[in-house]
């Protein structure tokens, strides 16, 4: 039976009295039914992820706390506590209306762990829950989630809410100048971000003692975008250097996320031949829609070069725009629409409940201006 049809019955079963105690019985049976049911085995190898999911669901609705979960994660749950299984379990329990049954401390800990691996973006409903309840997050261990919420609000242009979410978190406050630096670009004032970003970035790197791995590409992309919006080869050179540094390699592949940006900038500067495959959707493009931000980069960079790579079917572009809106990236969805217009492609429809389109630069689209079209 399809999962969507089975879930109403599953919700009833999980909400039943003593359902949360059944994880021990399931683990006992799956381990060969040896010894008393109450004795938790020190080792368990699930036959497949669905078995892991069933066990984890029961544990979570049973109210297992942080200490219990941590102890089991080094034993019986060692092969169950995988990020993809945890993501599925949390997403499903939220859909079933059982999310609040999870121990509060453990719930926030699991959400923070998933966000550390960038997986919350694959379940927008979980991100929405985090934002709606961020004021109730624990003082310790939730800094990254507060920064994630701040970025979501920045992507929507909700300026006041950006500062409000991190105002009470001392560990998050050093990121505030960087967030402020990219806000002008969100409003179309790219020159301001191009000027404000470098000192804010330098100060944050000095504070943290590192230059990579602490800010997501979805935030950092505002800087190269702002430089690419300038009709200035020197600005493009600066953008290329930044993308190469962000990639962590002196010679990043054109098929890697930051390497793709660096490659396109090098092509525009006349230093490399275009690898058009780097701008095409892959054969698993439908799967890549789980990361619409990264997939959209290929189309936007192609438009900036004025190139039309094959493989971008109208249905895929339409689904991409829908996915970007669902992920809280309306500005990037609007850039995809503008990119299609610049390339002479059919314009994908906007969702009926989408916010007003992002304000365009006067007279010419930013893509036409950047590409010299």
Secondary structure, DSSP 8 states (H G I E B T S, - for coil): --HHHHHHHHHHHHTSTTGGGHHHHHHHHHTTS-S-TTS--S----SSHHHHHHHHHHHHHTT--HHHHHHHHTTTTTTT--HHHHHHHHHHHHHTT-GGGS-HHHHHHHHHHHHHTT-GGG-HHHHHHHHHHGGGS-SSS-HHHHHHHHHHHHHHT-HHHHHHHHTT-HHHHTTHHHHHHHHHHHTT-HHHHHHHHHHHHHHHHHHHT-SSSSS-HHHHHHHHHHHHTSS-HHHHHHHHHHHHHHHTSTT--TTSHHHHHHHHHHHHTTSS---GGGGS--TTHHHHGGGHHHHHHHHHHHHHHT---TT--HHHHHHHHHHHHHTT-HHHHHHHHHHHHHHT-------TT--------SSS-HHHHHHT-
